[in-house]
Amino acid sequence: MQQGYAERRQVPGDLVSRKMNGFLSRIISLVLVFLMLILAPLLYSYCVTEMENRRQLLNEVTSFLDVVTDKKSITNDDMNEFYMKTASYGMVLDVQISRLVKTATLESDGNVNVTYIAADDISLLNQKDVVQIKLTEKSESAYQKILNIFIGVDDENYSLTMAEMVH
């Protein structure tokens, strides 16, 4: 009996090992709780907000292109209103509106080459002109920062280019 009792008795190294396992499991549990209860809902919330903003920007650009191409002119009030609408979604955007004019050139072999050239004056639009809008995000959003810091995903800044021909 005495010999079996000595074998079951814990040695100090075994006791330290058990305490370390308990300590490490607590640390890992705290990290997992932080990830699941704080970081995941925060990331999801930012993701949903950013995707909704991108969808709303797409709708604003489409609406602006429809209005401008139907009335065949772009006024300063139209541009200011569009700039205000795009800025209202909380993203720092570079907005470029350009008018592309159809130009045909005759090549030496008799073929006609049709290209579109950017015009300086965008206020008056002719039929078959193309209005192009380019949105480029200039700063990193909270969603992109969290993705980059915690997960290591480097998401590119938002960019949207749309064009419509004047009827």
Backbone hydrogen bonds, N-H to C=O, Kabsch-Sander energy under -0.5 kcal/mol:
donor,donor_aa,acceptor,acceptor_aa,energy
5,Y,1,M,-1.9
6,A,2,Q,-1.5
7,E,3,Q,-1.4
8,R,4,G,-1.5
9,R,5,Y,-1.1
14,D,11,V,-0.7
15,L,11,V,-1.5
16,V,12,P,-2.0
17,S,13,G,-1.9
18,R,14,D,-2.0
19,K,15,L,-2.1
20,M,16,V,-2.4
21,N,17,S,-2.2
22,G,18,R,-2.1
23,F,19,K,-2.2
24,L,20,M,-3.0
25,S,21,N,-2.2
26,R,22,G,-1.6
27,I,23,F,-2.2
28,I,24,L,-2.7
29,S,25,S,-2.2
30,L,26,R,-2.4
31,V,27,I,-2.2
32,L,28,I,-2.4
33,V,29,S,-2.5
34,F,30,L,-2.3
35,L,31,V,-2.4
36,M,32,L,-2.8
37,L,33,V,-2.8
38,I,34,F,-1.7
39,L,34,F,-2.2
40,A,35,L,-2.5
42,L,38,I,-1.6
43,L,39,L,-2.8
44,Y,40,A,-2.4
45,S,41,P,-2.4
46,Y,42,L,-2.4
47,C,43,L,-2.3
48,V,44,Y,-2.6
49,T,45,S,-2.3
50,E,46,Y,-2.5
51,M,47,C,-2.4
52,E,48,V,-2.3
53,N,49,T,-2.3
54,R,50,E,-2.3
55,R,51,M,-2.0
56,Q,52,E,-2.5
57,L,53,N,-2.4
58,L,54,R,-2.0
59,N,55,R,-2.0
60,E,56,Q,-2.4
61,V,57,L,-2.5
62,T,58,L,-2.2
63,S,59,N,-2.5
64,F,60,E,-2.6
65,L,61,V,-2.6
66,D,62,T,-2.2
67,V,63,S,-2.4
68,V,64,F,-2.6
69,T,65,L,-2.3
70,D,66,D,-1.6
71,K,67,V,-1.9
72,K,68,V,-1.3
73,S,68,V,-0.9
74,I,123,S,-2.5
79,M,75,T,-2.1
80,N,76,N,-2.8
81,E,77,D,-2.5
82,F,78,D,-2.3
83,Y,79,M,-2.8
84,M,80,N,-2.3
85,K,81,E,-2.2
86,T,82,F,-2.4
87,A,83,Y,-1.9
88,S,84,M,-1.1
89,Y,86,T,-0.9
90,G,87,A,-1.2
93,L,91,M,-0.9
94,D,136,T,-3.0
95,V,93,L,-0.6
96,Q,94,D,-0.5
96,Q,134,K,-2.3
98,S,96,Q,-0.5
98,S,132,Q,-2.9
99,R,119,A,-0.6
100,L,98,S,-0.5
100,L,130,V,-3.5
101,V,99,R,-0.6
101,V,117,I,-3.3
103,T,115,T,-3.4
105,T,113,N,-2.6
107,E,105,T,-0.6
107,E,111,N,-3.1
110,G,107,E,-1.7
113,N,105,T,-3.3
113,N,111,N,-0.6
114,V,112,V,-0.6
115,T,103,T,-3.0
115,T,113,N,-0.5
117,I,101,V,-2.6
119,A,99,R,-3.0
122,I,120,D,-0.7
125,L,72,K,-1.9
128,K,166,V,-2.0
129,D,126,N,-1.8
130,V,100,L,-2.7
131,V,164,E,-2.8
132,Q,98,S,-3.0
132,Q,130,V,-0.6
133,I,162,M,-3.3
134,K,96,Q,-2.6
135,L,160,L,-3.5
136,T,94,D,-1.6
137,E,158,Y,-3.2
138,K,92,V,-3.5
139,S,92,V,-0.7
145,K,141,S,-2.2
146,I,142,A,-2.5
147,L,143,Y,-2.3
148,N,144,Q,-2.2
149,I,145,K,-2.7
150,F,146,I,-2.3
151,I,146,I,-0.7
151,I,147,L,-1.2
152,G,147,L,-1.5
153,V,147,L,-1.7
154,D,152,G,-0.6
155,D,153,V,-1.0
160,L,135,L,-2.8
162,M,133,I,-2.6
164,E,131,V,-2.2
166,V,129,D,-3.1
167,H,69,T,-0.5
